[in-house]
């Protein structure tokens, strides 16, 4: 540190606190002669013990950062989990498509639909939209840094696309298309969930 205000004392001078020791500095505040052992630095000032004790240091707020302040500005930001986000987003979109496809096929084949399912031909669309939107929400949570929560949402609500399996009871070959699309949503959501939890 620069001792711009510290002045050397002439050799005959003795320390104010230790009269048997030769003084090396003068206190920048009170002007007392002090030896090297009693010299206390405060910024550019050289203070005696009494003046140093009366100075209140400026409180520096603590930041919950394990790294030293000199390193935090040079480190790159934590990378976003891109693959978890992309796959979860795709899974949500595919889930909505599966629900819409199942609803369309049911409506086109109402004569072949079992009696218990006739009144609920719109349900797959509602469930597909709901599941898809929650998986998309999980994707954006992953992107915003809430990787674990977003990954769990993407995994669980993509897995819920298994509801399309009940459509196997409809004797229409085209019904396997939305079921296959739903399985794709499940696979994508499962992978996205794990990638999100792992922040990748």
Secondary structure, 3 states (H helix, E strand, C coil): CCCCCCCCCCCCCECCCCCCCECCEECCCCCCEECHHHCEEECCEEECHHHHHCCCCCCCCCCCCCCCHHHHCCCCCCCCCHHHHHHHHHHHHHHHHHHHHHHHHHHHCCCCCCHHHHCCCCHHHHHHHHHHHHHHHHHHHHHCCCHHHHHHHHHHHHHHHHHHHHHHHCCCCCHHHHHHHHHHHHHHHHHHHHHHHCCC
